[in-house]
């Protein structure tokens, strides 16, 4: 199963079926409250993956022995 399908399946299967108003409430609250959490988790995962990648291949910064740009 591709990444994210488990989360999507849980979200869709959690929608109440007995009331359109409750279904709407569930979806709106899920979007407002859960979406930022999922985005933050995705960014943390990207940071971890890129950290591991650049640790293996080397930093994309200035070449060794050469000074980098001055930051004032």
Backbone bond lengths (Angstrom), bond angles and torsions (degrees), N, CA, C in turn:
res aa  C-N    CA-C-N  psi(-1)  N-CA   C-N-CA  omega(-1)  CA-C   N-CA-C  phi
1 X - - - 1.457 - - 1.533 108.53 -
2 X 1.344 118.29 127.03 1.464 120.75 179.12 1.527 112.34 -59.94
3 X 1.319 114.23 152.19 1.461 120.69 -179.88 1.531 110.75 -55.68
4 X 1.309 116.65 135.81 1.449 121.07 178.04 1.515 113.61 97.81
5 X 1.338 117.43 -21.11 1.462 119.40 -179.11 1.517 111.90 -66.99
6 X 1.327 117.86 -33.20 1.466 120.42 177.59 1.521 111.43 -63.30
7 X 1.317 116.46 -43.81 1.467 121.37 178.31 1.523 109.70 -64.32
8 X 1.330 116.37 -46.33 1.463 120.49 -179.37 1.524 110.96 -61.94
9 X 1.318 116.50 -41.93 1.462 120.26 179.98 1.527 111.32 -62.28
10 X 1.338 116.12 -44.30 1.474 119.73 178.46 1.522 111.27 -62.82
11 X 1.324 116.13 -40.90 1.467 119.73 -179.81 1.525 111.01 -63.38
12 X 1.320 116.76 -48.64 1.459 120.76 -176.89 1.527 111.09 -67.16
13 X 1.324 116.94 -41.47 1.463 119.95 179.91 1.528 112.74 -70.67
14 X 1.319 116.98 -15.97 1.457 120.67 178.81 1.521 114.64 -85.91
15 X 1.328 117.23 -10.59 1.461 120.65 -178.05 1.529 109.38 -66.30
16 X 1.323 117.44 124.90 1.473 120.12 177.86 1.524 110.64 -63.58
17 X 1.319 116.84 136.57 1.460 121.60 -177.50 1.521 113.20 -102.81
18 X 1.319 117.24 -7.52 1.464 119.95 -174.41 1.526 113.46 -84.57
19 X 1.319 118.31 -17.33 1.456 120.22 -175.93 1.527 109.84 -148.43
20 X 1.328 117.77 124.72 1.468 119.58 176.13 1.530 112.35 -59.21
21 X 1.324 117.20 -35.54 1.468 120.49 179.35 1.526 110.69 -65.85
22 X 1.333 117.42 -41.86 1.471 120.86 178.57 1.530 110.53 -68.14
23 X 1.328 116.41 -37.20 1.466 119.83 177.66 1.529 109.92 -62.95
24 X 1.328 116.68 -44.30 1.463 121.19 179.26 1.523 110.51 -62.93
25 X 1.314 116.42 -44.15 1.471 121.09 179.37 1.534 110.50 -59.92
26 X 1.319 116.43 -44.88 1.463 122.09 -179.97 1.529 110.55 -60.45
27 X 1.327 116.42 -46.67 1.460 120.88 -177.27 1.527 110.91 -67.39
28 X 1.323 117.39 -44.51 1.472 120.40 -178.70 1.531 110.32 -66.02
29 X 1.319 117.11 -47.47 1.466 119.22 179.33 1.524 111.19 -63.80
30 X 1.321 116.28 -38.75 1.462 119.56 177.37 1.513 111.68 -61.48
31 X 1.316 116.23 -41.10 1.460 120.60 179.27 1.526 110.99 -67.04
32 X 1.310 116.37 -45.85 1.470 120.68 -176.47 1.530 111.63 -70.22
33 X 1.329 117.39 -39.67 1.465 120.13 -174.22 1.527 114.00 -93.65
34 X 1.303 117.68 -38.47 1.460 120.42 -173.52 1.523 112.75 -88.94
35 X 1.317 117.73 -35.04 1.467 121.12 -178.05 1.532 112.69 -53.64
36 X 1.345 119.80 -47.38 1.473 119.26 178.60 1.528 112.57 -63.63
37 X 1.316 117.32 -32.97 1.471 120.65 178.52 1.526 109.79 -67.55
38 X 1.329 117.16 -45.28 1.461 120.43 178.63 1.521 111.21 -62.84
39 X 1.319 117.42 -39.52 1.466 121.10 177.73 1.527 110.79 -63.10
40 X 1.325 116.99 -43.73 1.468 120.66 178.70 1.523 110.98 -63.21
41 X 1.327 117.54 -41.62 1.466 120.99 178.52 1.525 110.95 -63.83
42 X 1.338 116.00 -40.13 1.460 119.68 177.78 1.525 111.07 -62.51
43 X 1.317 116.51 -42.96 1.473 119.53 -179.86 1.524 111.52 -66.74
44 X 1.325 117.72 -38.30 1.468 120.65 176.39 1.525 110.80 -63.42
45 X 1.327 116.61 -41.43 1.463 120.67 178.21 1.527 110.61 -64.38
46 X 1.339 117.37 -41.25 1.462 120.64 177.46 1.524 110.92 -62.08
47 X 1.323 116.90 -40.17 1.460 120.93 179.03 1.524 110.33 -63.05
48 X 1.318 116.59 -43.40 1.466 120.41 -180.00 1.526 111.24 -65.07
49 X 1.339 116.62 -45.29 1.462 120.39 -179.34 1.523 110.63 -64.43
50 X 1.331 117.93 -45.00 1.461 119.65 -179.56 1.527 111.15 -66.97
51 X 1.335 117.26 -35.24 1.467 120.05 176.49 1.520 111.82 -61.59
52 X 1.334 116.33 -42.37 1.470 120.26 178.29 1.526 110.96 -67.69
53 X 1.330 116.94 -40.51 1.461 120.74 -179.80 1.522 110.78 -63.59
54 X 1.328 117.24 -49.83 1.458 119.74 -177.06 1.525 112.46 -72.14
55 X 1.313 118.14 -22.25 1.464 120.32 173.87 1.530 109.73 -68.47
56 X 1.355 116.64 -32.89 1.469 121.06 179.16 1.517 112.35 -79.21
57 X 1.325 117.62 -44.09 1.468 120.42 -173.19 1.523 112.90 -96.73
58 X 1.297 117.78 -8.27 1.454 120.90 -178.56 1.509 111.24 98.07
59 X 1.288 115.09 152.92 1.455 121.66 -178.25 1.516 110.51 -69.44
60 X 1.329 118.17 143.60 1.463 120.13 177.58 1.522 113.00 -79.11
61 X 1.342 117.45 12.73 1.459 122.16 -177.91 1.517 112.18 -73.91
62 X 1.349 117.34 -163.80 1.460 121.88 -177.29 1.536 111.04 -62.80
63 X 1.336 115.49 152.98 1.465 120.73 179.96 1.527 109.58 -62.78
64 X 1.316 115.36 150.48 1.468 121.26 -178.90 1.529 109.75 -60.19
65 X 1.312 116.34 135.52 1.456 122.24 177.93 1.529 113.83 86.21
66 X 1.297 117.67 -12.55 1.457 120.26 178.74 1.521 108.98 -103.84
67 X 1.321 117.73 137.92 1.467 118.98 179.57 1.516 111.01 -69.52
68 X 1.298 114.63 144.34 1.462 120.11 178.32 1.531 110.15 -87.37
69 X 1.307 115.84 -178.58 1.482 118.79 179.14 1.518 110.89 -65.71
70 X 1.301 115.69 144.78 1.462 121.08 178.34 1.512 108.75 -81.35
71 X 1.301 115.41 131.02 1.458 121.03 177.08 1.513 108.15 -110.24
72 X 1.332 116.33 117.31 1.457 119.31 -178.21 1.484 111.29 -98.14
